[in-house]
């Protein structure tokens, strides 16, 4: 134990800022983090084990001068070492293994350190639990680690965990955004999404076909560009906070019959915009008119047959 708590050294954290530019590529992020940790502590060997995406095991994702057998190591979620890190949630240092009371735990930690050629293991803890860990080898200068260095590595581990967790969230949001965009484009219903300030934010391909205008002409433009009827429906919905009844009209230029359904975007009583669903019901209208015509023909045929029957009987 040290006589007094050392002051926090923030200088090594400045080496990690470059990694924040790679939130959209986790592999580049981890490579940059490894280089930053090595430069910050003047460490000869650094590696990051993590469990990313839908993988079930922790494996080496980025490393600097790692041993050959380290790249083949994998740790399942129920591995004793993983469970030890989850349970204790603190840094592991070879020089302080004698402070571990349980002999089996001490042998386990020493075995993992030997396999990775590491002197220190720093767990990466996030809101979702154990994201992985960083292992570091000897210093490039050969000077042993002091308690001040362990404090710095702990702070660096917290920063790396934050960056990694944010990168995973960004990746998850990007996947959800791509799926949502593909779904909205595949839907045969025209979708026009407008923000609360009356600006078009989404205009899918079905809306282009129905309204006869491209998304470049509508997106990030005032909703009035899409037509007075549509603008009136959307703006009234945003202003009133309630969607009006569905309406339909016939476009004089294309002679299409269009049905419009408006919905508020938002929750808890707050209207953050409006979404208009457009459907081309011209074919349905034609089918309905043909059905009505067939019904009229059938009526006149039945009436003619009944009249001929009524006239034929007196003649007979």
Secondary structure, 3 states (H helix, E strand, C coil): CCCCCCCCCCHHHHHHHHHHHHCCCHHHHHHHHHHHHHHHHCECCEEEEECCCCCCEEEEEEEECCCHHHHHCEEECCCHHHHHHHHHCCCEEHHHHHHCCCHHHHHHHHHHHHHHCCCEEEEEEECCEEEEEEEECCECCCCCCCHHHHHHHHHHHHHHHHHHHHHHHHHHHHHHHHHHHHHHHHCCCEEEEEECCCEEEEECHHHHHHHCCCHHHHCCCEHHHHCHHHHHHHHHHHHHCCCCCCEEEECCCCCCEEEEEEEEECCCCCCCEEEEEEEECHHHHHHHHHHHHHHHHHHHHHHHHHHHHHHHHHHC
